[in-house]
Amino acid sequence: MPLCVAQMAFMAYYKQEFDLTAGMGSRIIVQYMIYAAVTGGRMGAMSLKATKFGGSSLADAVHFAKVRDILFADKDRRFAVASAPGKRYKEDEKVTDLLYKCYRAVERNESADAIFEQISERYLAIAKDLGLDFDMRPVLAETYAEIRRQKSPDFTASRGEYLNAMLLAEYLGWDFIDAKDVIKFDRQGMFAAEWTNEILAEELKKHEYAVIPGFYGSLPNGEIHTFSRGGSDISGAIVARAAQADIYENWTDVSGFLMADPRVVENPRPIDTLTYRELRELSYMGATVLHEDAIFPVHKAGIPTVIKNTNAPQDPGTMIVTKPTEASYKSPITGIAGHKDFTLISIEKAMMNSELGFGRRVLQALEDFGVSFEHLPTGIDTMCVVISDRELSMTKTQIINRIQETCHPDSIEISGGLALIATVGYGMVKTRGTAAKLFAALSDANVNVRMIDQGSSELNIIVGVDVDDFETALRAIYNAFVQ
């Protein structure tokens, strides 16, 4: 099979030899074709890549060395966003968790010396094992003094990324850019996307290679402010957008997304490529490798994202693209994900469809008690609301009473113990019999379907089943489409 120059360049990106009859080689050729389609074939001699490395990728000196090899293997990898050190082994503690412990002790006016000593030892051990001629002790001492002085949870938690990025920059010989100077929040603590993009874009132009700590930025008064946990993913996407990167690489400890939860389905297939919209659906329903919200900046900018494994950089990973391509429709489904513990409220009233404002009053009852709904399947005289048990636990009786008062339904039925499973994929819209195959699989597995919901885009089919049937149903759907 002859290869064009562009294909050869893309394969060099992965730094490995290929047997084109093998699965991995085929996967990467497919990814090249999709990448070329969504970027206009820009993969060539020169492209800019922004990278983000998670806590598991920077947990110790061994992983630092892996990260350096990855970055130095491709000169186009010019900007790296660093997380705080994660767990080195199962019983270990993440540095961010230790920092929160440190803050709580300081807040109570207790000594945090022993806790911060643990934190210091992590960084000192990394520097020593890497053989760096860089004394971190003064920086660590200054950091601890500021933690005690400021007594700020955001400042304290942010130091994990700050110190790790500083250490990584020293190890690589790259510039260090403090996130507080380039990532901005407004006075209410909301991320200021356009302000940040303007400042950060100008700053990145001054650096050929640089490391930026993830997770935090600053308020207009200069005070440190953090994103929610997992915020380094957001920071990485922000940097990729500001750099106008051709591709954003998110490096973690797994080789991308799988078609189903490996705790339920044995050895599920990897997902080569999916769209941001499919990612949104799968993440919402429980797929946790990366949440779509965390990469909204690159989605908005139309920059493809690749989820890669620091411990297995030769693996193709999963490419996330903005729009579906021809390859997106070749398989009927992209992935399956689900959640447990929902309640179904079924409201029935004759002539409901002709009663103006009925649906609004039902949803107003939820809003009045601060409860959001998950799904809203309806019929001519019925309206069903699916709500997470966590949301409903404290207000169920009040909500039902409010619906009775404002809507005067003929009946209300409440049934708990519901699990939701989403089967997601652009290919469903062009594949006849997808729904029939799905429901036949559930029937053959003796699983009763309690609810069905499908969006107008036909991107997914959501079914509600008994919690006890969740794993059986998920395996049945997977086997019907994949095995």
VEXVOZA-116634 format. One line per field, with one value per residue (C-alpha): x, y negated, z; residue number from 0; residue in one letter. Coordinates in steps of 0.5 Angstrom, whole numbers, plus 500, padded with zeros to 3 digits. Last residue first. Example, Ala and Ser with C-alpha at 12.3 -4.5 7.8 and 13.67 -1.06 7.14 Angstrom:
u 527	525
v 502	509
w 514	516
n 1	0
res S	A
end
This chain:
u 463	462	454	451	456	456	449	449	454	451	444	448	452	445	440	440	439	433	433	433	435	438	439	444	446	439	439	432	434	432	429	427	424	423	427	426	433	432	439	435	430	436	440	433	432	439	439	432	435	440	436	438	445	445	443	447	453	454	455	452	449	447	445	441	440	433	432	427	419	415	408	403	396	390	395	393	399	400	398	400	407	408	406	411	417	416	416	422	426	432	434	432	439	443	437	438	432	428	422	416	410	404	398	401	407	414	421	424	431	437	433	435	433	434	427	423	427	424	417	418	419	412	409	413	411	403	404	398	394	392	398	395	389	388	393	399	406	411	417	423	428	436	441	446	450	452	456	457	461	462	456	454	461	462	459	465	469	466	468	464	466	470	475	477	483	484	490	495	499	507	507	505	507	505	499	495	489	489	485	483	483	477	477	471	473	480	477	471	477	475	467	468	470	476	478	471	466	460	454	456	462	459	455	460	465	460	459	467	467	470	476	480	476	479	475	473	477	472	466	464	470	473	467	465	468	474	477	485	491	491	495	495	497	493	495	493	493	495	496	493	498	492	487	493	494	487	486	492	489	482	485	489	483	481	479	475	479	483	484	491	490	492	487	484	483	489	490	490	489	495	503	506	512	515	519	520	517	515	509	507	506	502	497	496	494	489	486	486	482	477	476	475	474	469	471	466	471	473	478	485	490	497	500	497	499	507	511	517	522	525	531	527	529	528	522	519	521	518	512	512	512	507	502	502	502	495	492	495	493	486	485	488	491	495	501	501	501	506	511	510	512	518	521	519	523	529	529	529	536	537	543	538	540	534	533	535	530	524	526	526	519	516	520	517	510	512	515	509	505	510	510	502	502	495	492	485	486	494	491	486	491	496	491	489	496	497	491	494	500	497	497	500	496	496	503	506	500	500	505	501	499	504	502	507	508	513	511	513	520	518	522	524	517	516	523	522	515	518	524	519	515	521	523	516	509	509	505	500	499	497	501	498	501	501	503	505	506	512	514	507	500	496	492	486	485	479	480	487	486	481	486	491	487	485	492	494	488	491	498	495	491	496	496	500	506	508	515	514	515	508	509	513	506	503	509	509	502	503	509	504	504	504	500
v 517	509	507	513	514	507	507	513	511	505	508	513	508	504	509	508	501	502	499	493	492	486	487	482	477	478	470	470	473	480	482	489	491	497	502	509	513	520	521	522	516	512	514	513	506	504	508	505	498	499	502	498	494	487	483	488	487	480	484	485	491	487	492	489	493	492	495	490	490	484	484	477	478	474	468	461	457	452	455	462	460	456	462	467	462	461	469	470	464	467	473	470	468	474	478	475	473	476	472	475	472	475	474	474	477	474	475	470	472	470	465	459	458	451	452	447	449	456	453	449	455	457	450	449	456	454	447	448	454	457	462	464	466	471	471	476	474	479	478	482	483	484	488	490	487	490	490	493	491	489	493	494	495	492	485	482	484	479	473	471	464	461	467	471	476	482	485	488	492	490	486	491	489	482	484	480	476	472	466	462	455	452	445	446	454	451	447	452	457	458	457	464	468	472	479	480	483	482	480	473	475	479	474	468	473	474	467	466	471	478	481	488	490	496	503	506	511	514	510	507	505	503	498	498	496	494	487	485	489	488	485	478	473	468	466	460	460	454	449	442	441	438	444	449	445	445	452	454	449	453	459	456	455	462	460	453	447	443	436	432	425	420	415	417	424	429	436	443	450	451	449	446	449	445	446	441	435	428	430	434	427	424	430	430	423	423	430	428	422	427	432	428	434	432	431	425	420	423	428	428	433	429	427	431	437	436	437	441	441	448	452	458	460	452	452	458	456	449	453	457	451	447	454	456	448	447	451	446	440	442	444	437	437	431	431	438	440	435	437	444	442	438	444	448	443	443	450	451	452	453	457	462	469	472	476	470	465	471	472	465	464	470	468	461	464	468	463	458	463	464	456	455	453	451	444	447	444	446	454	453	450	456	461	458	458	465	466	462	466	473	478	485	491	494	492	485	481	474	469	462	461	458	454	455	451	452	459	457	460	467	472	467	467	474	475	470	473	480	477	473	480	483	477	477	476	472	476	478	471	469	467	462	460	455	457	452	455	455	460	462	463	457	462	458	458	463	467	468	470	475	478	478	481	487	488	488	494	498	498	500	506	509	510	503	506	499	497	492	484	482	476	480	483	476	474	481	480	473	476	480	488	494	500
w 538	537	536	540	545	547	548	552	556	558	559	564	568	569	570	578	577	573	566	563	555	552	544	542	536	533	532	535	541	543	550	552	559	563	559	562	561	559	556	549	550	551	545	541	544	541	534	533	535	530	524	519	519	517	523	528	525	529	535	542	546	553	559	564	571	575	582	583	581	582	579	579	577	574	574	578	575	580	587	585	582	588	593	588	589	597	597	593	596	600	596	589	587	589	586	580	576	570	569	565	562	560	556	549	551	554	555	559	561	567	571	575	582	586	590	586	579	580	581	575	571	572	571	564	562	563	560	556	557	550	550	557	555	560	565	567	571	571	576	574	579	578	581	576	570	563	558	551	545	538	535	528	525	518	520	523	518	513	518	524	526	532	532	538	537	541	543	538	542	542	548	552	559	558	554	549	549	542	541	535	534	532	536	540	541	543	549	551	553	560	559	554	560	560	561	565	561	566	562	561	559	553	551	551	548	542	541	541	536	536	533	535	540	544	544	550	554	558	559	566	569	562	562	554	547	550	551	550	552	559	564	562	556	553	546	543	535	530	536	536	542	545	544	546	552	554	553	557	563	562	563	569	572	574	581	580	577	582	584	586	588	583	584	577	580	578	575	577	575	570	571	564	561	555	549	543	548	546	542	548	552	547	546	554	554	549	550	558	556	552	557	563	568	573	580	581	580	573	572	568	566	564	570	575	570	571	565	566	560	558	560	560	567	570	566	569	576	575	573	579	584	581	580	587	589	586	592	597	593	592	600	602	609	606	611	613	605	604	609	606	599	601	604	598	594	598	599	591	590	582	580	577	578	576	582	587	583	584	591	593	590	594	600	600	600	606	610	608	612	618	619	618	626	628	627	625	618	618	619	613	609	610	609	602	600	602	597	592	593	591	597	596	598	590	588	585	586	583	582	581	573	568	562	556	550	544	542	535	536	537	541	546	549	549	552	557	559	560	564	569	569	572	577	580	579	573	568	574	575	568	563	558	551	546	539	533	526	521	516	515	518	515	511	511	519	519	513	514	522	519	514	519	524	519	518	525	526	521	524	530	528	524	516	516	520	523	526	531	532	533	529	524	522	520	516	512	511	508	504	501	502	498	500
n 482	481	480	479	478	477	476	475	474	473	472	471	470	469	468	467	466	465	464	463	462	461	460	459	458	457	456	455	454	453	452	451	450	449	448	447	446	445	444	443	442	441	440	439	438	437	436	435	434	433	432	431	430	429	428	427	426	425	424	423	422	421	420	419	418	417	416	415	414	413	412	411	410	409	408	407	406	405	404	403	402	401	400	399	398	397	396	395	394	393	392	391	390	389	388	387	386	385	384	383	382	381	380	379	378	377	376	375	374	373	372	371	370	369	368	367	366	365	364	363	362	361	360	359	358	357	356	355	354	353	352	351	350	349	348	347	346	345	344	343	342	341	340	339	338	337	336	335	334	333	332	331	330	329	328	327	326	325	324	323	322	321	320	319	318	317	316	315	314	313	312	311	310	309	308	307	306	305	304	303	302	301	300	299	298	297	296	295	294	293	292	291	290	289	288	287	286	285	284	283	282	281	280	279	278	277	276	275	274	273	272	271	270	269	268	267	266	265	264	263	262	261	260	259	258	257	256	255	254	253	252	251	250	249	248	247	246	245	244	243	242	241	240	239	238	237	236	235	234	233	232	231	230	229	228	227	226	225	224	223	222	221	220	219	218	217	216	215	214	213	212	211	210	209	208	207	206	205	204	203	202	201	200	199	198	197	196	195	194	193	192	191	190	189	188	187	186	185	184	183	182	181	180	179	178	177	176	175	174	173	172	171	170	169	168	167	166	165	164	163	162	161	160	159	158	157	156	155	154	153	152	151	150	149	148	147	146	145	144	143	142	141	140	139	138	137	136	135	134	133	132	131	130	129	128	127	126	125	124	123	122	121	120	119	118	117	116	115	114	113	112	111	110	109	108	107	106	105	104	103	102	101	100	99	98	97	96	95	94	93	92	91	90	89	88	87	86	85	84	83	82	81	80	79	78	77	76	75	74	73	72	71	70	69	68	67	66	65	64	63	62	61	60	59	58	57	56	55	54	53	52	51	50	49	48	47	46	45	44	43	42	41	40	39	38	37	36	35	34	33	32	31	30	29	28	27	26	25	24	23	22	21	20	19	18	17	16	15	14	13	12	11	10	9	8	7	6	5	4	3	2	1	0
res Q	V	F	A	N	Y	I	A	R	L	A	T	E	F	D	D	V	D	V	G	V	I	I	N	L	E	S	S	G	Q	D	I	M	R	V	N	V	N	A	D	S	L	A	A	F	L	K	A	A	T	G	R	T	K	V	M	G	Y	G	V	T	A	I	L	A	L	G	G	S	I	E	I	S	D	P	H	C	T	E	Q	I	R	N	I	I	Q	T	K	T	M	S	L	E	R	D	S	I	V	V	C	M	T	D	I	G	T	P	L	H	E	F	S	V	G	F	D	E	L	A	Q	L	V	R	R	G	F	G	L	E	S	N	M	M	A	K	E	I	S	I	L	T	F	D	K	H	G	A	I	G	T	I	P	S	K	Y	S	A	E	T	P	K	T	V	I	M	T	G	P	D	Q	P	A	N	T	N	K	I	V	T	P	I	G	A	K	H	V	P	F	I	A	D	E	H	L	V	T	A	G	M	Y	S	L	E	R	L	E	R	Y	T	L	T	D	I	P	R	P	N	E	V	V	R	P	D	A	M	L	F	G	S	V	D	T	W	N	E	Y	I	D	A	Q	A	A	R	A	V	I	A	G	S	I	D	S	G	G	R	S	F	T	H	I	E	G	N	P	L	S	G	Y	F	G	P	I	V	A	Y	E	H	K	K	L	E	E	A	L	I	E	N	T	W	E	A	A	F	M	G	Q	R	D	F	K	I	V	D	K	A	D	I	F	D	W	G	L	Y	E	A	L	L	M	A	N	L	Y	E	G	R	S	A	T	F	D	P	S	K	Q	R	R	I	E	A	Y	T	E	A	L	V	P	R	M	D	F	D	L	G	L	D	K	A	I	A	L	Y	R	E	S	I	Q	E	F	I	A	D	A	S	E	N	R	E	V	A	R	Y	C	K	Y	L	L	D	T	V	K	E	D	E	K	Y	R	K	G	P	A	S	A	V	A	F	R	R	D	K	D	A	F	L	I	D	R	V	K	A	F	H	V	A	D	A	L	S	S	G	G	F	K	T	A	K	L	S	M	A	G	M	R	G	G	T	V	A	A	Y	I	M	Y	Q	V	I	I	R	S	G	M	G	A	T	L	D	F	E	Q	K	Y	Y	A	M	F	A	M	Q	A	V	C	L	P	M
end
